[in-house]
């Protein structure tokens, strides 16, 4: 096999549509892989669509056509030689031509294409062009042909196989990119090539790796047996593909295997797997040896949904994942490493690749394999009814086959999921009345996808959707019933206060979340008024970067009962960030206290694709928001949390380690100034991967003056602080601490000593230095406690700035600003 990339010498020009005068007729250099948007940006012909009002200036591109062109020279094919032109990804509606002759067309961004060009090669310079037509206009034409299908947004994105969020979402811009977004190459080969390699691992003492090898024969000579060698580490097995066959399965046994475990449960060793098709072709990956299943058994609470890895039930500490840049070709392996490492540093063990995005690059899954991060992979359908008529069904099947086969070798991949909120939408969003007898996607969730997973990756569990109630008739048990399978909680945020998270005990919460703005440094770079005036939440530029329906109203209504609604924008920015963090932590600590009945939580969402007010923990400029710190604390291996149970308040000791957690939890009820009112020392023993509930005696759990009292519980080096009323009702001092700063080699150490209760002490170090990082945030200190925060920065001489607003913030100063003096 000889592979030659065709990434050089490409040009781009507009080929039709409402193109602005300064772009029409221009031919510019094009980068491949790339998109028209990134090429226009590089050429200085458009403003950055992620910055300020730039998105508004590119609506014309939704209906534009683009022509990519290059030339290449390749020797004519030998008599026994196949030559294929291979595109790993085209976005989206494309026509490929050589020397003016059409050789193929494509209509699916999510799969690769291969064209036999052996008869077209001349040995001279030849023209290669790719014409991209408007995906929006294609989708509109399909809607007209088949009849509309309902969904969450106005664009008919369900009518074309393009990244759904390319058409905009309630956290993302509407840019509708087009281009050669993945590699393109010529492949020259003889006799046969490896078409697919799929390892299936079983473990019964030893590990057996059954390697399914599929080949494509050239068809240019008589078929013969093909030798195949499979190696796993230093174990080798030889076999052959019979002359009358196109596949073979070779099993390699690994004695005393080193098992791959999720983060927090063990190591994640990887073995080299190599497949050689004689001297014709070769394939190599690293694989992990593990088993995974999802327990969906029925019990007294309903239907479980528990991941079991290597026989060990695992509490999922997860976050939903969206494409990390809306302009996909700018995502690098290094950027993915940074993001996955941020997930690990926040104590996450799973990322859910959401169904409105993309099947991520091999780099993404490799990084997750290496770090023990489990991946829940949606098929790419989200929040819409999808047609099952041709050519849609065939495209879905081809796309699924491509990606299930491609990803089957990854140990990190622990679930294939049929799609996002589509089954729920069909049952609960009025779709049935709109649909009549038209198709909506049921065949994909219940037939096409599970059949393909069972065929190509049988050791990987499959779920029909999220949310979904396994084995339950959706006419009888709602697909979003919290007692059965997976559950999405969006009443909180949309309609009710976050304290209602604790109304239900879901078996598995696969989506929930709360909004907050990006960091201040990100706003200063990318969300600015053209006239330089200070930002306000009703400015046009702010609202363009706030995509949620009534987003500001929901933020204010979410703030009011907890922290109040500040008038000053800087205070409001801090308050909404803090409220986001608290809301999500409130949910997670509740879910974790109910393990094993509740077996996981996947917050919406880890990351952003541009600078925006959203549900993300890491903003579009890669900076952690306060929510990230809340995730790190709420997902810690050992957690103390005060929860309500029918008999009253309890302390839950949540132990997600392999060792028992024992001792005495020291509990005290004290005034905000530290005056102790009552104490208790209570024995606790939380087994490995278990939760222990400790009942509290009345003298510590029942306040006399709730506005001036707090409950503090300590077990070893873990502490929790519980207030009996919301901050707006607490008698918080605005600045109840003494702070000092010490300059150190790489920045500063800030020491804070609490004179009275300090709520959620945070250093917003990006307001000192956009590149600064800090060791901790959202630190709550009972009176007498001390915190030392390490700030890493090259900025010097800022000691006073570090210990004053707007860098040093607390909940106290927000409530103090609202309370009359």
HELIX and SHEET records of a PDB file:
HELIX    1   1 UNK A   36  UNK A   42  1                                   7    
HELIX    2   2 UNK A   54  UNK A   63  5                                  10    
HELIX    3   3 UNK A  118  UNK A  120  5                                   3    
HELIX    4   4 UNK A  135  UNK A  146  1                                  12    
HELIX    5   5 UNK A  157  UNK A  159  5                                   3    
HELIX    6   6 UNK A  164  UNK A  166  5                                   3    
HELIX    7   7 UNK A  328  UNK A  330  5                                   3    
HELIX    8   8 UNK A  333  UNK A  345  1                                  13    
HELIX    9   9 UNK A  362  UNK A  371  1                                  10    
HELIX   10  10 UNK A  392  UNK A  407  1                                  16    
HELIX   11  11 UNK A  422  UNK A  428  1                                   7    
HELIX   12  12 UNK A  431  UNK A  435  1                                   5    
HELIX   13  13 UNK A  442  UNK A  443  1                                   2    
HELIX   14  14 UNK A  444  UNK A  448  3                                   5    
HELIX   15  15 UNK A  449  UNK A  456  1                                   8    
HELIX   16  16 UNK A  491  UNK A  494  1                                   4    
HELIX   17  17 UNK A  498  UNK A  503  5                                   6    
HELIX   18  18 UNK A  520  UNK A  526  1                                   7    
HELIX   19  19 UNK A  540  UNK A  544  1                                   5    
HELIX   20  20 UNK A  551  UNK A  560  1                                  10    
HELIX   21  21 UNK A  569  UNK A  593  1                                  25    
HELIX   22  22 UNK A  626  UNK A  634  1                                   9    
HELIX   23  23 UNK A  698  UNK A  701  1                                   4    
HELIX   24  24 UNK A  706  UNK A  708  5                                   3    
HELIX   25  25 UNK A  727  UNK A  729  5                                   3    
HELIX   26  26 UNK A  765  UNK A  767  5                                   3    
HELIX   27  27 UNK A  799  UNK A  802  1                                   4    
HELIX   28  28 UNK A  811  UNK A  818  1                                   8    
SHEET    1   A 4 UNK A   2  UNK A   5  0                                        
SHEET    2   A 4 UNK A 184  UNK A 190 -1                                        
SHEET    3   A 4 UNK A  81  UNK A  87 -1                                        
SHEET    4   A 4 UNK A 113  UNK A 116 -1                                        
SHEET    1   B 6 UNK A  27  UNK A  29  0                                        
SHEET    2   B 6 UNK A  11  UNK A  16 -1                                        
SHEET    3   B 6 UNK A  65  UNK A  73 -1                                        
SHEET    4   B 6 UNK A 125  UNK A 133 -1                                        
SHEET    5   B 6 UNK A  93  UNK A  98 -1                                        
SHEET    6   B 6 UNK A 101  UNK A 107 -1                                        
SHEET    1   C 2 UNK A 167  UNK A 169  0                                        
SHEET    2   C 2 UNK A 172  UNK A 174 -1                                        
SHEET    1   D 3 UNK A 192  UNK A 203  0                                        
SHEET    2   D 3 UNK A 207  UNK A 217 -1                                        
SHEET    3   D 3 UNK A 247  UNK A 254 -1                                        
SHEET    1   E 4 UNK A 235  UNK A 241  0                                        
SHEET    2   E 4 UNK A 226  UNK A 232 -1                                        
SHEET    3   E 4 UNK A 271  UNK A 277 -1                                        
SHEET    4   E 4 UNK A 281  UNK A 287 -1                                        
SHEET    1   F 3 UNK A 292  UNK A 295  0                                        
SHEET    2   F 3 UNK A 306  UNK A 309 -1                                        
SHEET    3   F 3 UNK A 312  UNK A 314 -1                                        
SHEET    1   G 2 UNK A 298  UNK A 299  0                                        
SHEET    2   G 2 UNK A 302  UNK A 303 -1                                        
SHEET    1   H 6 UNK A 461  UNK A 463  0                                        
SHEET    2   H 6 UNK A 413  UNK A 417  1                                        
SHEET    3   H 6 UNK A 374  UNK A 378  1                                        
SHEET    4   H 6 UNK A 350  UNK A 353  1                                        
SHEET    5   H 6 UNK A 316  UNK A 321  1                                        
SHEET    6   H 6 UNK A 600  UNK A 603  1                                        
SHEET    1   I 2 UNK A 486  UNK A 489  0                                        
SHEET    2   I 2 UNK A 508  UNK A 512  1                                        
SHEET    1   J 3 UNK A 638  UNK A 645  0                                        
SHEET    2   J 3 UNK A 648  UNK A 655 -1                                        
SHEET    3   J 3 UNK A 690  UNK A 695 -1                                        
SHEET    1   K 4 UNK A 676  UNK A 686  0                                        
SHEET    2   K 4 UNK A 661  UNK A 671 -1                                        
SHEET    3   K 4 UNK A 709  UNK A 715 -1                                        
SHEET    4   K 4 UNK A 718  UNK A 723 -1                                        
SHEET    1   L 4 UNK A 737  UNK A 744  0                                        
SHEET    2   L 4 UNK A 747  UNK A 754 -1                                        
SHEET    3   L 4 UNK A 786  UNK A 792 -1                                        
SHEET    4   L 4 UNK A 773  UNK A 774 -1                                        
SHEET    1   M 3 UNK A 779  UNK A 781  0                                        
SHEET    2   M 3 UNK A 758  UNK A 763 -1                                        
SHEET    3   M 3 UNK A 808  UNK A 809 -1                                        
END                                                                             
